[in-house]
Amino acid sequence: MSQIRKVTVLGTGVLGSQIAYQTAYSGFDVTAYDISDEVLVSAKQRFAGLAETYQTDRVAGATDGKADEALTRIRYSSDLADAVKDADLVIEAIPEVLGVKQDTYERLGKVAPAKTIFATNSSTLLPSDMKAFTGRPDRFLALHFANQVWKYNTAEVMGTADTDPAIFDEIVAFASEIGMVPIPIHKEKAGYVLNSLLVPFLNSGYALAAGGYAEPKDIDNVWRIATGAPLGPFQITDIIGLTTPYNILSNAGAEAKPLADWLKANYIDKGKLGVATGEGFYSHGTKGKN
């Protein structure tokens, strides 16, 4: 059993809100931090939507009041020092832009208690790229979740050469306590396990559509029919949200730039960001709640 009791999640976007809500649902006190009170208003709506989703999907205990009870364990703050003042663990789930993350850790390291463990939910960046900015590399590592955490409940745990093995074990235990299946990763690998498999798959789909070879729905259809997989690359992207793959492609070098530009011009600039906005590669009817 871990010694973690109070958790702060930095970032209340699609995945950050899921991590925070699942942690509260599992009985922990959670502080949700974002950059402004205005953003936190939207976050509260997202958390309320998650409570409804847990009940609709019949997550264990959700229809017995547990889903609404979880909301009472979440407090909100747009002041970083206030948000982390009592935290045993801070999980960072901010945009996948290295400079933004480094700056955040530099500020975080100055205001968080010495006891606090820092964990990045970065989907592709190495924790070594950020550790020097934390001020506590021995208490820093990656804890990566998959989207829709209540269904796809893996948590990849990856440290650096400086991560204290006891801290690594503490986060593995914590992941289990919030209903995840911990996946310990023994050395640093950009993309971890999940995204080392998923990102090339998604990019192959984008390249086929951007190159005019086939429509997104037909690419999804052939993948599902021929492999038996439940979702194709564009259906998966709508769930993830198009901003995350765009950020990854934008930082992947010159070869990836045409795909990033294609996503931006044809979808992102038109407000088609995926399930969260009601439309991406597919129409999702009404604005998503998650």
Beta strands, then each sheet from edge to edge (+ up, - down):
strand 1: 6-10
strand 2: 29-33
strand 3: 74-77
strand 4: 89-92
strand 5: 117-120
strand 6: 140-145
strand 7: 154-158
strand 8: 181-185
sheet 1: 3+ 2+ 1+ 4+ 5+ 6+ 7- 8-
end
